[in-house]
């Protein structure tokens, strides 16, 4: 997730440098053709280029809005995961007596591992990253036999809750309440997986990209009277916001892609880890994720 710091120019222009190169090359090519083949290029009214630019701006703003909605939905899902993780641990600590403390600690640590595992799985990374010290060997070995590792960790939660109830640590009402919390965690996981697996329409992205180039081509023809380097500079400057907004929308539409624009699932998992360990009374608590960079993952 990009944080409230000045973005480096290298990051901004690295995303559009190829498009800018194409725009400059096209403008120079059209300038050469206009010089050596006078009258061969059609004249385009500036009003037509302006109309195309306005239409594309509206489409681009719609795409940006849709992309942000996907990103914001992902952030709300992880906000719910934070709340439900705290609720699960708080319920177990409140409901269970001293006889169930060992199982309660096991579930709390496994919940920390679950948060890291879900985030890494959504990004396609090693699912064990961040789980060190929180997952027992037998739980890890069982999870490795499943395709959906976060799901099996939740099932292990459910088994431990059943054991606590069988040992008389939980009443039926308390067990149902905890099961509701586990169900909400499962729902949150499913929503995050839906965002990850649902591809933003590719044709929409491609058509918009092509329309931007059509607009630039029309703009070059409309500004032919400027001639020379001035036309190249003006066309390049006008094209910058179109490409920047297009790339921003493209990266926002996939909040689990491993890019700086991602939802900060690892940093959120660290917050959950700190909160749960403090609830357990542990003294060895890690620090919050801090970075000198312009983004946090």
KOLDRENGU-286137 format. One line per 2 residues: number of its first residue (from 1); their letters; for each residue x, y, z of C-alpha. Coordinates in steps of 0.5 Angstrom, whole numbers. Example, Ala and Ser with C-alpha at 12.3 -4.5 7.8 and 13.67 -1.06 7.14 Angstrom:
1> as> 25 -9 16  27 -2 14
% end
This chain:
1> xx> 0 0 0  3 7 -2
3> xx> 4 11 4  3 18 6
5> xx> 10 20 3  13 23 -3
7> xx> 13 18 -9  20 18 -13
9> xx> 19 20 -20  23 13 -22
11> xx> 17 9 -19  12 14 -23
13> xx> 15 14 -29  17 7 -29
15> xx> 10 5 -30  9 9 -36
17> xx> 16 10 -40  14 5 -45
19> xx> 8 9 -47  12 15 -47
21> xx> 17 13 -51  11 11 -56
23> xx> 8 17 -56  15 21 -57
25> xx> 16 16 -63  9 17 -66
27> xx> 10 25 -65  17 25 -69
29> xx> 15 20 -74  8 25 -76
31> xx> 13 31 -76  18 28 -81
33> xx> 12 26 -85  9 33 -85
35> xx> 16 35 -87  17 31 -93
37> xx> 10 29 -95  6 36 -94
39> xx> -1 35 -95  -1 28 -94
41> xx> -3 28 -87  -11 29 -86
43> xx> -13 36 -82  -16 34 -76
45> xx> -20 40 -72  -18 41 -65
47> xx> -25 41 -63  -25 33 -65
49> xx> -19 32 -61  -22 35 -55
51> xx> -28 31 -56  -24 25 -56
53> xx> -20 27 -50  -26 29 -46
55> xx> -30 22 -48  -24 18 -46
57> xx> -23 22 -39  -30 20 -37
59> xx> -29 13 -39  -22 13 -35
61> xx> -25 16 -29  -31 10 -29
63> xx> -25 5 -29  -21 8 -24
65> xx> -27 8 -19  -29 1 -21
67> xx> -21 -1 -19  -21 3 -13
69> xx> -28 0 -11  -24 -7 -11
71> xx> -18 -4 -7  -23 -1 -2
73> xx> -27 -8 -1  -20 -12 0
75> xx> -18 -7 5  -25 -7 9
77> xx> -25 -15 8  -18 -15 12
79> xx> -21 -10 17  -26 -15 19
81> xx> -21 -20 19  -17 -16 24
83> xx> -24 -15 28  -25 -22 28
85> xx> -18 -25 30  -19 -20 36
87> xx> -26 -23 38  -24 -30 37
89> xx> -18 -29 42  -22 -25 47
91> xx> -28 -30 47  -23 -36 48
93> xx> -20 -32 54  -26 -30 57
95> xx> -30 -36 56  -25 -42 58
97> xx> -22 -43 65  -15 -45 67
99> xx> -16 -52 64  -16 -50 57
101> xx> -11 -44 57  -6 -49 53
103> xx> -11 -50 48  -13 -43 48
105> xx> -6 -41 47  -5 -46 41
107> xx> -11 -43 37  -9 -36 38
109> xx> -2 -37 35  -5 -41 30
111> xx> -10 -35 28  -4 -31 28
113> xx> -1 -36 23  -7 -36 19
115> xx> -7 -29 18  0 -29 15
117> xx> -2 -35 11  -8 -32 8
119> xx> -4 -26 6  2 -30 3
121> xx> -3 -35 -1  -7 -29 -4
123> xx> -1 -26 -7  2 -33 -9
125> xx> 8 -33 -4  10 -38 1
127> xx> 5 -39 5  9 -41 11
129> xx> 12 -34 11  11 -30 18
131> xx> 8 -37 21  15 -38 25
133> xx> 13 -40 32  6 -40 31
135> xx> 4 -46 28  6 -53 31
137> xx> 9 -58 27  3 -63 26
139> xx> -2 -57 24  3 -55 19
141> xx> 4 -62 16  -3 -63 16
143> xx> -4 -56 12  1 -58 7
145> xx> -3 -64 5  -9 -59 3
147> xx> -9 -54 -3  -13 -49 1
149> xx> -8 -48 7  -12 -42 11
151> xx> -18 -47 11  -15 -53 14
153> xx> -12 -48 19  -20 -46 21
155> xx> -22 -53 21  -16 -54 26
157> xx> -19 -48 30  -26 -52 30
159> xx> -23 -58 33  -20 -55 38
161> xx> -26 -51 40  -30 -58 40
163> xx> -25 -61 45  -25 -55 49
165> xx> -33 -56 50  -32 -63 51
167> xx> -28 -62 57  -33 -57 60
169> xx> -29 -51 58  -35 -48 54
171> xx> -42 -48 54  -46 -50 48
173> xx> -48 -42 48  -41 -40 48
175> xx> -39 -46 43  -44 -43 38
177> xx> -42 -36 39  -34 -38 37
179> xx> -37 -42 31  -40 -36 29
181> xx> -34 -32 29  -30 -38 25
183> xx> -36 -37 20  -35 -30 19
185> xx> -27 -31 18  -29 -36 13
187> xx> -33 -31 10  -28 -26 10
189> xx> -23 -31 7  -28 -33 1
191> xx> -29 -25 0  -22 -24 -1
193> xx> -21 -30 -5  -27 -28 -10
195> xx> -23 -21 -11  -17 -25 -13
197> xx> -20 -30 -17  -24 -25 -21
199> xx> -21 -22 -27  -22 -15 -29
201> xx> -25 -15 -36  -19 -15 -40
203> xx> -22 -13 -46  -24 -6 -43
205> xx> -17 -5 -41  -15 -6 -48
207> xx> -20 -2 -51  -19 4 -47
209> xx> -11 3 -48  -12 3 -55
211> xx> -17 9 -55  -12 13 -51
213> xx> -7 12 -57  -13 14 -62
215> xx> -14 20 -58  -6 22 -58
217> xx> -6 21 -66  -12 25 -67
219> xx> -8 30 -62  -2 30 -66
221> xx> -6 32 -73  -10 37 -69
223> xx> -3 41 -67  1 40 -73
225> xx> 1 47 -74  6 48 -68
227> xx> 11 44 -72  18 42 -69
229> xx> 20 40 -62  14 44 -59
231> xx> 9 39 -62  12 33 -59
233> xx> 13 37 -52  6 39 -52
235> xx> 3 32 -54  7 28 -49
237> xx> 5 33 -43  -2 32 -45
239> xx> -1 24 -45  2 24 -39
241> xx> -4 24 -34  -8 19 -39
243> xx> -3 14 -38  -2 15 -31
245> xx> -9 15 -29  -10 8 -33
247> xx> -4 5 -30  -6 7 -23
249> xx> -13 4 -25  -10 -2 -27
251> xx> -6 -4 -21  -11 -2 -16
253> xx> -16 -7 -19  -12 -13 -17
255> xx> -10 -11 -9  -6 -18 -8
257> xx> -1 -18 -14  5 -16 -10
259> xx> 5 -9 -12  7 -3 -8
261> xx> -1 -1 -9  -3 -8 -6
263> xx> -7 -8 1  -2 -8 6
265> xx> -4 -15 8  3 -17 11
267> xx> 3 -11 16  -4 -12 18
269> xx> -2 -19 20  3 -16 24
271> xx> -2 -12 28  -6 -18 29
273> xx> 0 -21 32  2 -16 36
275> xx> -5 -15 39  -6 -23 40
277> xx> 0 -24 43  -1 -18 48
279> xx> -8 -21 50  -4 -27 52
281> xx> 0 -23 56  7 -25 52
283> xx> 13 -20 53  16 -22 47
285> xx> 12 -18 42  15 -16 35
287> xx> 15 -8 33  10 -6 28
289> xx> 12 -6 21  16 1 20
291> xx> 19 3 13  23 8 10
293> xx> 20 7 3  14 10 0
295> xx> 10 3 1  8 -2 6
297> x> 7 -9 4
% end
